[in-house]
Amino acid sequence: MASGADRISALPEEALLHVLAFLPAHEAVQTSVLARRWRHLWRSVPRLCIVQQDRFDTIEEMDKFVNHLLHLRDHSSALEECRFEVKSYFQEDCKHVDLWLRQALCCQVRSLLFDSYSLYELSVLGDTPLISQRLRKLHLDSVRLKGCFLDFSCCPVLEDLKMVSCSLDSHRLSSKSLKWLSITHSDFEFSTHACIYAPSLLSLEIADLDEGLCPLLESMPSLVSAFIRVGRSCEDYTIMDDDDPSVVLDGLSDASNLELTVEAGKTFAPFRCTLIRDFRWCPTFSNLKTLLLKEWFLAANVNVLICFLKYSPILEKLTLQLCKNAKYIMEQEGRSIPSVPREYCSASKHLKIVQVKCNEIDEMVREVVKVLSSCGVPSDHVNVQQWKSRSSSFSFEQKE
């Protein structure tokens, strides 16, 4: 380098933009002072990460930067990803958030991610739908979604939607193009069951709902894997009539892989009752090959388990998990589910693997094994395992 030649600037523009994409957006902009070659490169960076912490003292400063960054961007250059990371504690700081997302959409972004950390319950996104012909991925963390925001009919190529710690104040989430949907640590409406309409969905994850009624799942004929885990705080006390539709099971009936978990305890678990009520219209799980159930399947004298065995004609692998409160569930909950005589239930001939995982081999475990036998499951296909870990070794839950 004795000659003082700027060899980095001599690299192809594509290589320079690739390097800039790894920098926070404000640092990428600062490279414009390095040399003439760098003056306008920041306007074409394919990935933008706009972070408040350690850079902007106030949301107003960040808002000014974002407005200039997106307004001056070269709109002929593809924006593959735009990520916002905001950390604030004041309600008045939320007014800019919705505008930022829509500005990013105007830049034809493909992947849009927003994390507001402490703005949960404060950051409110507008009640008008998003509009984009290019948006494929949308990840939202700690925001409140209102009105028609969850109507994605104007995002015809959206495939991946993830919401974490969000409040969904909307009666309907709809998208014809969505393939992957994950909703975790969030809450839904209290007044009515919010509907989820996603006929092209391949993978569904609904985990650790905090409050509100569980969502009503409409038909998902393309569904491959579904992971449903609901905690004790999901307060679905809705009284349903015989003419009311299934809330959850109909929407899951086309899944090939299903994990259905409701946290157990010696307290009333409303969501368990919602699932049990659904068995009054028990659908046929015609594609189901792999199933995991936690101890709630014992409800109504194990009729839930018997229904699954009866209406899953190609089931290949079944995993059952029992805890110390299993006896209480069997004796106290879900008495209203119609009884299915065991002698009329014949388990799938394809069922070759049955795992019963328990803390201890007690009378409940022996009763479950007896039920399996009465439904035609050979004893050599049943493997009873004692386990100490509370986590499942078999899960379709999506991980980063």
N, C-alpha and C positions, 0 to 999 in steps of 0.2 A: 504493500500500500504506500510505498515511498512516493509514487507519482501523485498521490492524493485523489486518484480516480474514484468516482462514486459508483462502485460496481452494483450495489443494491438497487439503485435507481435504474440501472441498465437491464434489470430483470423484466420479463414480459409483464404487462399490466395484469393479466390473470393471476400471476403468482403474487404480485403485490397486494391485490385485493384479497386474496386468500389469507395472507398474513394479517391484514388489517381486520379481517372478520373475527380474529381471536381477541381483539382489544375491546375494552369498554368504548362505547360510542364517543364519549368526550375525548378520549385519548386518540382515537382514530382521526377525529377532526383536528387535533393539535399537530398531526403529522403534516398538515398543509404548509407549515413554515419551514420544513426541512429543505426543500428545493423546488424548483419550478415544476419538475415532474410530478411532485406530490400535491400540488396546489388544489387539484380538484378530485383526487382519487376518492376521498371520503364520501363524495356524493354518489358513488357507485358501489359501495361496500355491500356484499350480498347478505350479511347478517349484522343486525344491530342489537346491542345489549345496552340498555339505558338504565343505569343504576343510580338511585338517589344517595344511598349511604356513602359517606366520605367524599362526596363530590358536590352535592347541592345542599345548602343550608335550609332552604325552604322549598315547598312545592312550587311556589311562584317562579323561583329560579329555574327549576327543572322544567316547568311548563314553557318558559321562554326558550330554553334550549331545544326542547322537543319540537316546538312550532317551527323554529328556524331549520332544524335538522331535516324534518320531513318536507317542509315547504321547498327547500333548496335542493332536495335530492334530485338526481337525474332519473326521471321516471321511465326512461328507456332501458334502464338497468334492472334486472330481476332482483326483487327483495325476497330472499328465501325464508328469512326468519327475522322476527322482531320481538324482543323480550323487554318487558318493563319490570323493574324491581323497585318497589316503593315502600318506604318505612316512614310512617307519620302517625300522629296521635290526635289530629284535630279534624273535626267534621268538615270544616270549611275547605279543607285541602282536597276533598273528594270531587269537586266540581269539574276538574280537568280530565279525570280518568276516562270517561266515556268518549270524549273528543279525541284523546290520543289514539284509542283503538280504531276509531273510524278514520282518522288521518292515516294510520298505517294501512288500512284497507284501501285507501285511495292510492297508496303506493304499490298496490297489487301484491301485498305480502301473501306468502303461501302458508307460513306457520306463525301464529300469533300467540304469545304467552304473556300472562300478566299475574304478578304476585304482589299483593298489597300487605303481606305480613299482618301488621296490627290494625289494618283498616277493616277487618271483619266487622260486619254490622254497620260500618260507616261508609265504605266505598260502594256507591249505588250506581249500577250501570243503567242507562236509559231504557225506557220501555218500548223502544222502536227496534225492529229487526235489523240485524247486520246485513249488509249487501256486499257481496263479493263474488266474482266469477272465478277467482283463483284460490281462495282460502281452502286449505286442506286440513289444517290442524289448528285447534283452538284449545288452549289450556288456561284455566282461570283458578286462582287461589285466593280465598278470603275476600269474596265480594258478595254483594247482594244483587240478585238478578230479578228484575221486575217485569210485569206485563208481557209484552210480545217479544222480549229480547231472545227468548228461547225458541222462537219460530225461525228456523233456518232454511225456509223455503227459498230465500233469495241467496243462499250459498250452495249452489247445485253440485259442487265438487267436495264439500266438507266431508271428511271421512273419520277424523279422530277428534273426539271431544272429551276433555277431562276436566272435572270440577272437584276441587278439594276445599273443605271448610267454607262452603258457599251456602247462602240462604236463597232458596228458590221460591220467590213469591210470584209464582206463575201457575196457571191451571194446565199448561200443556207444553211439553218439549217435543218438537217435531222436526224430522229431517228424513227425506227419502234416500239420501246418499250416505248417511252415517254408517260406518262399519265397526268402529270401536268406541264404546261409551263407558266411561268410568266416573262414578259419583261417590265420593268418600267423605266421611266426617261432615256431612252436610245436613240440612233440614228442609223439609217441604212444607206446603200449606197445612194449616190446621183445619180449615173449613171444609175442604173437599179433597178427594184423591186426585192428585195431579196425574195427567196421562202422559205416558211416554210412547210416541209413535215413531218407530224407526224400522221400517220393513226390510231394510237391507243389512241390518246389524249382524255382524259375525261374532262379536265378543261383548259381553255385558258384565260390568262389575258395579254392584251397589253394596257398599260396605260401611258399617258403623254410622247409620243414620242417627242424628242427634235428637231431632224433635219433629213434630208434625205427623201427618198421615203417610203411610207408605204409598209409593206411586202405583198407579194402575198400569200394568204392562199390556199394551195392545199387541196384536199378532206380529211375530218376528220369524217368518218362515225360513230365513237364511241363518238363524242363530246356530253357532257351533258350540261355544263355551259360555257358561253363565256362572258367576260367583255372587251369591247373595249372603251377606252377613249383617244381621241386624242386632243391635244392642238392646238392653232392657229399657232404654230411655225413649224408644220410638213409641209414641203414645197414640196408637191407633185403637181408639175405643169405639169406632164407628159401628152402629147397629145396622146390620144388613138384612134385607128381606130375601125371601126365596127367589124373587125375580131379579135381584141385583146380579151383575156380572161377576165373574171371577176377577180378583184383584191382581194376583201374581201368576198363578199356575198356567193359565191359558197362554200367556205371553212367553212362558218358558217351555212350552210343550214340544217345540221343535228342536230343542238343544240336544247336542250329542254328548256334551260333558256338562254336568251340573253339580254344583256344591251349594247346599242350602243349609245355612247355619243361623240359629237364633240363640243368643246367649241365655244360658239357663240360670235359675236361681229360685229361691223360695219366696219370691214375690211375684205378683201378677204380671204376666208378660203379654201385653196387648197384641203385639205383632204375631205372636204364636197363634193367637186366636184367629187372626186374619188368615193365616195360612191354613189353619184347620178348617175354617169356614169354606175356603176354596175347594176343599175335597168333596163338597156336596155336588160339584160339577166336575169331578176329577177327569181331566182329559187323558187321552192316550199319548204317552211319550214315545212316539213311534221311531224316533232317531236316537234315543238315549242309550249310550253304551257305557258311560262311566258316571257313577253317582256317589256323592258323599252327603251323609246326613248326620247332624249332631243329635243330642239326646231328645230334642223336641219330638222326634218321630215316635216316641213312646206314647204320646198323647192318645187318649181314648182307647186304652188297652191295645196299643200298637197297631191300631187300624190305619194310621198314616203309612207305616211300613208295609202293611199288607196291600194297601192301595198302590203304592209304588211298584211292588213286585207284580201285581196283577196287570198293571197298565203300562209296563215297560217291556215289550215283547222281544227286544234284541239286547237287553242289558247284559254286559259282559263283566263289569267290575263294580262291586258295591263295598263302600267303606262306611262303617257305623261307629260313632264315637259316643261314649257314655261317661257321665261324671257322677259325682257322689249324690246329686239331687235327682237322679234318674227315677227313683221310686216315687218321689213326690209328684213328678210330672205325670207318671203313669196313673197315679191314683186320683189326682185332683183336676187335671186340665183336659179340655177338649171332649167332654162327654157327649156333645151334640153331633159329632161326626157319625154318619151312618155306618153301621157295623158291616164288615165284609167277612162272611164265614170263611175260615181258613181252608175248609175242605173244597171250596170253590175257587181257590186261588192257586194257580200254578205258575211258579217263577219261570223266567226265561230259560230256555234250553241252552242259551249261549252263556249263561252266568257261570263262570269258571273260577272267579276269585271273589271271596267275601272276607273282608277284614273287620273284625270287631275289636275296637280299641277301648280299653277301660282302665280305670285306676285300680280296680280289684275285681276278681272274678266272684261275683255274688249272685243272689237269686235273680236279679234283673238281667244279668248277662246270660244266665242259664235259660231264662224265659225267652230272650231274643233268639238264642240258638234253637230253642224248641219251635218257635214260630217259623224260622227259616226251614227247619226240617219238615214241618207240616205243610209248607208251601212247595215242597219238592226239591229243596236244595240239598245235595248230598253232603254228608258230614265231612268228607275229605276235602270239600271246597271251602270250608269255613275255618278261618285261622283267627283264634282269639289271642290278642296281645295285651299285656299290661304295659302301660306307659306312664311316665311321670311328667313329660312335657305337656304344657297346655296348648302348644302350637301344633298345627296339623302338618303331617308329613305328606299330605296329598291335597293339593290346592291349585285352582286355576286362577287365583288372585293375581292380578297384574302387578308386576314389580318393575321399578325403574332399572 
